[in-house]
């Protein structure tokens, strides 16, 4: 297939240099076009041991797991066991967050589309027992409600752990067993591990974290808590196996052996927009599990993932029958992934590269509306403005993300699009625009939004 050969040549010529430039220890990728597949791996799985990556190596896929969890949920919907628009409490009577009205109103659809509105980064280790998710849902009772359910988008890991508990209750089995029985095994995924005890049976990647001096070193913690599994804390697989899952969206719910995993109608429903995203240069909208990227007048379903020093990227082109999966274990992998996706989109869909966000000038004159502190469970962000009108962002991580190596971040913010400002300094190889949304009743922004809505707190 000439187009696949062209992309293969591009990968072999460009990926090693991109890895070196962005200090990525290892990359594994797989591209599927119809029945044809190109797989590639380079680098080392652990800089301390020097073990080389190969195409069978397993990497954690992080939040790409959410699309698999969404698929398990939609199987329940197909079987009439779950109503997406009924309250979560119909299945989990004890479900509650700090706001009682919201607790009674939140539905599985809200959870799947990240519109439930409660604080989403609740990283609590409830143990490795089969009751981990049940215990986790119980501790959400004190979680603050940021906005009314359905009002806006804010990325929510805790919501997907809640969905995992729904899967457990309705299937009568632990989430990991349902995942394997209902998805991994039917798809024939032989290089997939639901936890470290399974990953060790494979050639497994170890995450690498950036230090204060810029060096990238192996992490001492391989995975996060079991309760985060449905959101992406543990699942690992090869790029080829991740590609096989991506092909499910291309084959209208059929596994490679022709067996049906989900219906064509469900595949299409999962890719239908549920909520528009703020203008922050990420996806344009979110479906039921899938993120929906806007490129060249097209909607490109996909998802990205990050765990402790490991990252993943999945994109599908349903019209062309093309999917691409990429995995990495540290450094700044996202510019590498972006270049690969650009090459695939250009070759198979004639879509040019996405322009990098470019500043339009200094921060706007009304930037005093942005000044203040914004908090989440994982960071405190302070926006300040100098006498000369320059706007600065200072983010200090705390809690589990700080313990796992997330570093403080300081950058100047400059103009981009109205109340969306652009950082001067990249973070992890990305210049993520920062949106200031809402009104706190005193003319100031209520939320700082970078995919997650951090709420203003009193000084």
Secondary structure, DSSP 4 states (H G I P E B T S, - for coil): -HHHHHHHHHHHHHHHHHHHHTT-SEEEEEEEETTEEEEEEEEBS-TTT-PBP-TT-BEE-GGGHHHHHHHHHHHHHHTTS--TTSBGGGT-TT---S-HHHHHH-BHHHHHTT-S-B---------SSTTHHHHHHHHGGGPPB-S-TTSS----HHHHHHHHHHHHHHHTS-HHHHHIIIIITTTT--SEESSHHHHTTS-B---EEE-TTS-EEE-S-----GGGGGGTSS-EE-HHHHHHHHHHHHTTTB-TTS-BSS-HHHHHHHTS--EEPPSSSS-SEE-SS-EEEEETTEEEEEEEEE-SS-EEEEEEETTTTEEEEEEE-SSSHHHHHHHHHHHHHHHHH-PPPPPPP---BSPPTTGGGT-EEEE-SSEEEEEEE-TTS-EEEEEEE-THHHHTTPPPEEEEEEEEETTEEEESS-BTTB---EEEES--SSSS-SEEESSSEEEEE--
